[in-house]
């Protein structure tokens, strides 16, 4: 739902935190969940560390809206489901989030959120959706090589997002 974007963005940014540049993180230099590569693609020019460090929620909001929220058609998803899908898109990619949502709903998992996916999502039991979606997210994270490094945080995020999304539904 469109009115849930700003709240969802604030929640995502709370999880993503600030600047990081861990040598073993495939994302590399990141601030507010935005990788240097993503920010450069968004701006269509190279950026340096100083510019990455200067990112603010206001600067990254349009990127998040267009590249993640809109890409997953979150404006058309039920309250709570929109946030859960958006958060996973930010953390694991739009295609994976879309396919996971479709697998949860029992629709063709092609990664393209269209009228069929939206229709099924609109009629889905939101609590059942969040339960299954969260389990699929957890399975995905457990399958990753870096689970031993980041797994505890990923699973905490799955749990927190599920709980928050359930609160949105209620």
N, C-alpha and C positions, 0 to 999 in steps of 0.2 A: 504494500500500500504506500502510495506516495507520501502520505503524512508520516510514515515511519522511517523515512530515509535518514533524517538528521539524528534521530535517537539511535538508530542502528549504526550509523557511522560513528557516533560518540562511543558506543559500546565496542566496536571493532578497534577504534584507536586506543581505547583503554587496554585492550589485549595486546595490541602491537607495540605500544610504548614509544620510546624515542629512538635515538640514533644507535646503530650497532654496526660493527664491521668485523665479525668473527671470521677467522681464516678458514674454518671448517664448515661455514654456512654457504651453501651453493648460491644463495641469493646475493652474497657479497654485501657491499655497503648498502644499508637500509635505514630509512627514517620514517617513522609513523607507518610502518608496514610497506612502504614504497621502496622498491629496489632502485639502485642507480640506473640500471638498464631500463626499467620501466619508466622512470622519470625522464631519461634521455629520449626515449621513444615518444613520450607524451609531448615533450617540448620540441622534438625534432632537432636536437643539438646536444653536444656533449656538456656535461656538468662536472664540477669538481667537488671535493669533499666539503668545502665551505658552503656551497650551495645546497648540498644534501643536508648538512647540519641545520640550515636555515629554514627547512620546510616547516610549515605550520598546518594545523587542521584546515584553515581557510584555503591555503594553497592547494592541498591535496584533495579537497572535497569534490571539485569537478571531475578529477580523474576517477575517483571512487564511484561517483554517480554514473558516469558514462561507461567506464570499462568493466565495472563489476555489477552494480545495482541494475542498470539498464540492460546490460548484456544477459542477465539472468531473468529479466522481465519481472523483477521484484515488485514493481508498482502494481502488477496484476495478480500477485500471490496473496493468499490470506495472511492476516496479521500473525506474527510469530514465525510462520513458515518463511516469510520474506526475509526476516532477520537471520534465521538459521542458514538459509541458502546463501545469502550475501556474505556472511561471516566465513563460510566454507570456501566460497569463491575467492575471497581475499587470501585465505591461508593456503589453499590447494589448487587454485585456478578455476576459471569459469567453466571450462569443459568438464573437469572432474566434478565440480559442484552440480552442474546441470545433469550429467549422467547419473550421479548418485541420487539426485532428486527424482529422476525418471525411474531408476531402479526401485526406489522406495515406493513410487506410485504404481509400478507395474506397467508403465508405458515403454515404448521403444527408447532405449537408452542411446540416443544418437548425439546428445550434447547440444541439441538445438531446441530451445524452449519456445514452442509454438502453441497454437490454439488447443491442440489435443492435450498437451502437458498442463496448460493453464486450466483447462476444463476439469481434468481429473483432480488437480491440486485444489481447485475451488470447492470440489465436492468431497474431498478427503476428510477423514476425522483427524483434526490437527494433533491431538495427543498421540494417536497411533502413528501418524507421520513422523513426529519428532522422535518417538521411541525407535522406530526402524531406521530413520535417517541417521540418528546418533550412533546406532550400532554399526552401520555401514561406514561411517566416518572413522570410528574406532578401529574397525578392521583395516581400513586403508592405512591409518597411522602405524598400526602394529606391523604392517608389511614393509615399512620403510627401513632402509639400512641404518639411518640415524636415530631409530627409535630409542636406542640406549642413551643417546645424548639428549634428545628433545622430547622423548615420549611422555614423561611425567607431565610436562607443561601442555602438550597436545591433548592428553586425556583430561586434564583439568579444564582446558578450554572447551572441549566437547561437553563436559558436564555443566559448566557454567552457562554456555550458550543454550543448552537444552532447558535448563532451569529458567533462564531469563525469557526464552521464547514461550515457555509454558505460562509464565506470568503475563505475557502480552495477550495470550489467548483468553485467560481468565478474566 
